[in-house]
Amino acid sequence: VRLLLESGADRHLRNAQGQTALQLAAKHKCTATISVLLEAEVDPNVRGKLNNGCWPPLHLAAQSHQPLGIIQLLLKAGADPRNCGPGGRTALHSALEAPGCTDEVLSALLDAGADPNAKDSGGETPLHYAVQYQCSASATLLLLKSGADPHAREHHGRTPL
């Protein structure tokens, strides 16, 4: 990838689905490619142009069981954990929706400014997701310690509990 960029390849090029190289690298755990693209000053908050590609790279990494290092790399480069993807979901929502979400990933997102009370388009908070997707008790506790409101109501009036 570095050689292609040094030879003049367009770092903002998109595939037929509207996805960028950074989005694909984030989705497929390509740490080295992510590093090279971020060094080339690719926007870590880039979004795709079509329905399949509108997730920011941080969301893709969070929902794809990425190693903590990839999440940290994107955050360090300026990826905003408060950005919303489809359905109004933040990276925190995406991480909690993914089976096997780790407390380390949640902590990294929260430490970087993720809002534990952000609501998706249905009014659900990350705590709603933690309960709905049966995340670990430690993940739920981490959200509560970070200020998640256990009384938050989604659009149908339901609380997380």
QUIKA-V231145 format. One record per pair of residues at least 6 apart in sequence whose C-alpha atoms are under 8 Angstrom apart, sorted by the first residue. I is the first residue (numbers start at 1). J is the second residue. D is the distance in Angstrom with one decimal. If there is no record, write none. Layout:
[[I & J & D] [I & J & D]]
This chain:
[[1 & 33 & 6.6] [1 & 36 & 7.2] [2 & 36 & 6.2] [5 & 11 & 6.7] [5 & 40 & 7.9] [11 & 21 & 7.5] [11 & 37 & 7.3] [11 & 40 & 7.6] [11 & 42 & 6.8] [12 & 20 & 6.4] [12 & 21 & 7.6] [12 & 42 & 7.2] [13 & 20 & 6.1] [13 & 21 & 7.3] [14 & 20 & 4.6] [14 & 21 & 7.1] [14 & 48 & 7.8] [17 & 48 & 7.9] [17 & 49 & 7.7] [17 & 50 & 6.1] [17 & 51 & 8.0] [17 & 52 & 6.5] [17 & 53 & 6.4] [18 & 48 & 5.0] [18 & 49 & 4.8] [18 & 50 & 5.2] [18 & 52 & 7.6] [18 & 53 & 5.6] [19 & 47 & 7.5] [19 & 48 & 4.8] [19 & 49 & 7.0] [19 & 50 & 7.8] [19 & 52 & 7.7] [19 & 53 & 4.8] [19 & 54 & 7.7] [20 & 46 & 7.9] [20 & 47 & 7.9] [20 & 48 & 6.6] [21 & 37 & 8.0] [22 & 33 & 7.8] [22 & 34 & 6.1] [22 & 37 & 6.6] [22 & 42 & 7.6] [22 & 44 & 7.6] [22 & 57 & 6.6] [23 & 46 & 7.8] [23 & 47 & 7.8] [23 & 48 & 8.0] [23 & 53 & 7.8] [23 & 55 & 7.8] [23 & 56 & 6.8] [23 & 57 & 4.7] [23 & 60 & 7.0] [24 & 57 & 8.0] [25 & 31 & 7.3] [25 & 33 & 6.3] [25 & 34 & 6.0] [26 & 34 & 6.8] [26 & 57 & 5.6] [26 & 58 & 7.3] [26 & 60 & 6.1] [26 & 61 & 5.1] [26 & 66 & 8.0] [26 & 70 & 7.5] [27 & 57 & 7.3] [27 & 60 & 5.1] [27 & 61 & 5.4] [27 & 64 & 6.1] [27 & 66 & 8.0] [28 & 64 & 7.7] [29 & 61 & 7.5] [29 & 66 & 6.1] [29 & 67 & 7.6] [29 & 70 & 7.4] [31 & 70 & 6.2] [34 & 70 & 8.0] [35 & 73 & 7.6] [38 & 44 & 7.1] [38 & 77 & 6.9] [44 & 56 & 7.7] [44 & 57 & 6.6] [44 & 58 & 7.7] [44 & 74 & 6.4] [44 & 77 & 6.5] [44 & 78 & 6.3] [44 & 79 & 5.0] [45 & 56 & 5.5] [45 & 57 & 6.6] [45 & 58 & 7.6] [45 & 78 & 7.7] [45 & 79 & 5.3] [45 & 80 & 6.7] [45 & 83 & 8.0] [46 & 56 & 5.7] [46 & 57 & 7.0] [47 & 53 & 6.6] [47 & 54 & 4.9] [47 & 55 & 5.8] [47 & 56 & 4.9] [47 & 57 & 7.5] [48 & 54 & 4.2] [48 & 55 & 6.7] [48 & 56 & 7.5] [54 & 85 & 6.7] [54 & 86 & 7.0] [55 & 85 & 5.2] [55 & 86 & 6.8] [56 & 83 & 7.9] [56 & 85 & 6.7] [57 & 74 & 7.8] [57 & 79 & 8.0] [58 & 71 & 6.7] [58 & 74 & 6.5] [58 & 75 & 7.8] [58 & 79 & 6.5] [58 & 80 & 7.9] [58 & 81 & 7.3] [58 & 91 & 6.3] [59 & 85 & 7.4] [59 & 90 & 7.1] [59 & 91 & 4.6] [59 & 94 & 6.0] [59 & 95 & 7.5] [60 & 94 & 7.9] [61 & 70 & 7.2] [61 & 71 & 6.5] [62 & 71 & 7.1] [62 & 91 & 6.2] [62 & 92 & 7.6] [62 & 94 & 6.0] [62 & 95 & 4.6] [62 & 98 & 7.6] [62 & 105 & 7.6] [63 & 91 & 7.9] [63 & 94 & 5.1] [63 & 95 & 5.0] [63 & 96 & 7.9] [63 & 97 & 7.0] [63 & 98 & 5.1] [64 & 98 & 6.9] [65 & 98 & 7.1] [65 & 99 & 7.8] [65 & 100 & 7.1] [65 & 101 & 6.8] [68 & 104 & 6.9] [68 & 105 & 5.8] [71 & 105 & 7.2] [71 & 108 & 7.6] [72 & 108 & 6.9] [75 & 81 & 7.7] [75 & 112 & 7.1] [80 & 112 & 8.0] [81 & 90 & 6.6] [81 & 91 & 5.7] [81 & 92 & 7.3] [81 & 109 & 6.2] [81 & 112 & 6.8] [81 & 113 & 6.5] [81 & 114 & 5.0] [82 & 90 & 5.8] [82 & 91 & 7.2] [82 & 113 & 7.1] [82 & 114 & 5.3] [82 & 115 & 6.6] [83 & 90 & 5.8] [83 & 91 & 7.4] [84 & 90 & 4.6] [84 & 91 & 7.4] [85 & 91 & 8.0] [87 & 120 & 6.0] [87 & 121 & 5.2] [87 & 122 & 7.7] [88 & 119 & 7.2] [88 & 120 & 4.2] [88 & 121 & 5.0] [89 & 119 & 7.3] [89 & 120 & 4.9] [89 & 121 & 7.4] [90 & 114 & 7.9] [90 & 118 & 7.4] [90 & 120 & 7.6] [91 & 109 & 7.6] [91 & 114 & 7.8] [92 & 106 & 6.8] [92 & 109 & 6.6] [92 & 110 & 7.9] [92 & 114 & 6.7] [92 & 115 & 7.9] [92 & 116 & 7.7] [92 & 126 & 6.5] [93 & 125 & 7.4] [93 & 126 & 5.2] [93 & 129 & 6.6] [95 & 101 & 5.9] [95 & 105 & 7.6] [95 & 106 & 7.2] [96 & 126 & 7.0] [96 & 129 & 6.1] [96 & 130 & 5.8] [96 & 133 & 7.2] [96 & 135 & 6.9] [97 & 129 & 6.3] [97 & 130 & 7.5] [97 & 133 & 6.1] [99 & 133 & 7.7] [99 & 135 & 7.9] [100 & 135 & 7.8] [101 & 135 & 7.4] [102 & 139 & 7.6] [103 & 138 & 7.1] [103 & 139 & 5.7] [103 & 142 & 7.6] [106 & 139 & 7.4] [106 & 142 & 8.0] [107 & 142 & 7.6] [110 & 116 & 7.3] [110 & 146 & 7.4] [116 & 125 & 7.1] [116 & 126 & 6.0] [116 & 127 & 7.4] [116 & 143 & 6.2] [116 & 146 & 6.7] [116 & 147 & 6.4] [116 & 148 & 5.0] [116 & 149 & 8.0] [117 & 125 & 5.4] [117 & 126 & 6.6] [117 & 127 & 7.8] [117 & 147 & 7.6] [117 & 148 & 5.4] [117 & 149 & 6.5] [117 & 152 & 8.0] [118 & 124 & 7.9] [118 & 125 & 5.5] [118 & 126 & 7.0] [119 & 125 & 4.6] [119 & 126 & 7.6] [119 & 154 & 8.0] [122 & 154 & 6.2] [122 & 155 & 5.7] [123 & 153 & 7.0] [123 & 154 & 4.1] [123 & 155 & 5.2] [124 & 153 & 7.3] [124 & 154 & 5.0] [124 & 155 & 7.7] [125 & 152 & 7.5] [125 & 154 & 7.7] [125 & 160 & 8.0] [126 & 143 & 7.8] [126 & 148 & 7.9] [127 & 140 & 6.7] [127 & 143 & 6.7] [127 & 144 & 8.0] [127 & 148 & 6.6] [127 & 149 & 7.7] [127 & 150 & 7.2] [127 & 160 & 6.0] [128 & 159 & 7.2] [128 & 160 & 4.3] [128 & 161 & 7.6] [129 & 160 & 7.8] [130 & 136 & 7.8] [130 & 139 & 7.2] [130 & 140 & 6.1] [131 & 140 & 7.6] [131 & 160 & 6.4] [131 & 161 & 7.1] [132 & 160 & 7.9] [144 & 150 & 7.5] [150 & 159 & 6.8] [150 & 160 & 6.2] [150 & 161 & 7.1] [151 & 159 & 5.6] [151 & 160 & 7.2] [152 & 158 & 7.9] [152 & 159 & 5.5] [152 & 160 & 7.1] [153 & 159 & 4.6] [153 & 160 & 7.4]]
